[in-house]
Amino acid sequence: MRGVPEVTDEDFASEVIGAELPVLVEFTADWCPPCRQMAPVLSALAAEEEGRLKVVQLDVDANPGTTNAYKVLSMPTFMVFRDGQPVRSMVGARPKRRLREELEDVL
C-alpha cells in the first residue's frame, strides 16, 4: 500500500510501542477484501495526519506473534496505540469520515 508502511513481529516494538506519535495499526490480510477496500482510506489519512498520527499495517498471516498478543480475530482490525499502550480498537471497514471521527479523541 502506497504511503502506509508495513510492520512485522520483529519491528513492532520499535515502530509502534516506542513511537512518539499515536499509531494506528491496521491488522490486515491479503485475502481480506474489506482490508483492500481500506487501502486508499488509510493512505489518505496517513498523508492528512502526517506529524500527528503514524499509520502502519501488519499482515496477520506473516506476523502471528503480534496478532495473537493483541487477540486480533477479525480483519480488518484497527488499533490505536499511544505511549506504547492500545487505547482504542475498531473492527471492520469504515468510511474515512467515520474513522477520522473515531480517532479524534485519541489524537
C-alpha positions as CSV (number, residue, x, y, z in Angstrom):
1,M,0.0,0.0,0.0
2,R,1.4,3.4,-1.0
3,G,2.1,5.7,1.9
4,V,1.4,3.1,4.6
5,P,4.4,1.1,5.8
6,E,4.2,-2.4,7.0
7,V,5.4,-3.5,10.4
8,T,6.3,-7.0,11.5
9,D,6.6,-9.1,14.7
10,E,10.3,-8.1,14.7
11,D,9.9,-4.3,14.5
12,F,6.5,-3.9,16.1
13,A,8.1,-2.8,19.5
14,S,10.3,-0.1,17.9
15,E,7.8,1.1,15.3
16,V,4.6,1.1,17.3
17,I,5.3,0.6,21.0
18,G,8.2,3.0,21.0
19,A,6.7,5.6,18.7
20,E,6.5,9.2,19.8
21,L,3.2,9.8,17.9
22,P,0.0,7.9,18.4
23,V,0.0,4.9,15.9
24,L,-3.0,3.5,14.0
25,V,-2.3,-0.2,13.2
26,E,-4.4,-2.0,10.6
27,F,-4.3,-5.7,11.2
28,T,-4.8,-6.9,7.7
29,A,-4.5,-9.9,5.3
30,D,-4.1,-10.3,1.6
31,W,-7.2,-12.5,1.3
32,C,-9.4,-9.9,3.0
33,P,-11.5,-7.8,0.5
34,P,-12.5,-5.2,3.2
35,C,-8.8,-4.7,4.0
36,R,-8.1,-3.9,0.4
37,Q,-11.0,-1.5,0.4
38,M,-9.4,0.4,3.3
39,A,-6.1,0.9,1.4
40,P,-6.9,4.3,-0.2
41,V,-8.6,5.5,3.1
42,L,-5.5,4.7,5.1
43,S,-3.2,6.2,2.6
44,A,-5.2,9.5,2.6
45,L,-5.4,9.5,6.4
46,A,-1.7,8.9,6.7
47,A,-1.0,11.9,4.4
48,E,-3.5,14.2,6.0
49,E,-2.4,13.4,9.6
50,E,1.3,13.4,9.0
51,G,3.1,14.7,12.1
52,R,0.0,14.0,14.3
53,L,-0.6,10.3,13.6
54,K,1.5,7.4,12.3
55,V,-0.4,4.8,10.2
56,V,1.0,1.3,9.7
57,Q,-0.3,-2.1,8.7
58,L,0.6,-5.6,9.9
59,D,-0.1,-8.7,7.9
60,V,-1.7,-11.2,10.3
61,D,-0.7,-14.3,8.4
62,A,3.0,-13.3,8.3
63,N,3.1,-12.0,11.9
64,P,1.2,-14.3,14.2
65,G,3.0,-13.3,17.4
66,T,1.7,-9.7,17.4
67,T,-1.7,-10.8,16.1
68,N,-2.1,-13.3,18.9
69,A,-0.7,-10.9,21.6
70,Y,-3.4,-8.4,20.9
71,K,-6.1,-11.1,20.4
72,V,-7.0,-10.0,16.9
73,L,-9.6,-12.3,15.4
74,S,-11.3,-10.3,12.6
75,M,-9.9,-8.4,9.6
76,P,-9.5,-5.6,9.3
77,T,-9.0,-4.6,13.0
78,F,-7.7,-1.1,13.7
79,M,-5.9,-0.5,16.9
80,V,-4.6,2.9,18.2
81,F,-1.5,2.8,20.3
82,R,-0.5,5.8,22.4
83,D,2.6,5.8,24.7
84,G,3.0,2.1,24.0
85,Q,-0.5,1.1,25.0
86,P,-3.5,0.2,23.0
87,V,-6.1,2.9,23.6
88,R,-8.8,2.1,21.0
89,S,-9.8,-0.9,19.0
90,M,-12.2,-0.9,16.0
91,V,-13.2,-3.9,13.8
92,G,-14.4,-3.7,10.2
93,A,-14.0,-1.4,7.2
94,R,-15.4,2.1,7.6
95,P,-15.6,5.3,5.6
96,K,-12.8,7.8,6.1
97,R,-15.1,10.3,7.8
98,R,-16.2,7.8,10.4
99,L,-12.6,6.5,11.0
100,R,-11.5,10.1,11.5
101,E,-14.3,10.8,14.0
102,E,-13.4,7.6,15.9
103,L,-9.7,8.8,16.1
104,E,-10.4,12.4,17.1
105,D,-10.4,11.8,20.9
106,V,-7.2,9.7,20.9
107,L,-5.1,12.2,18.8
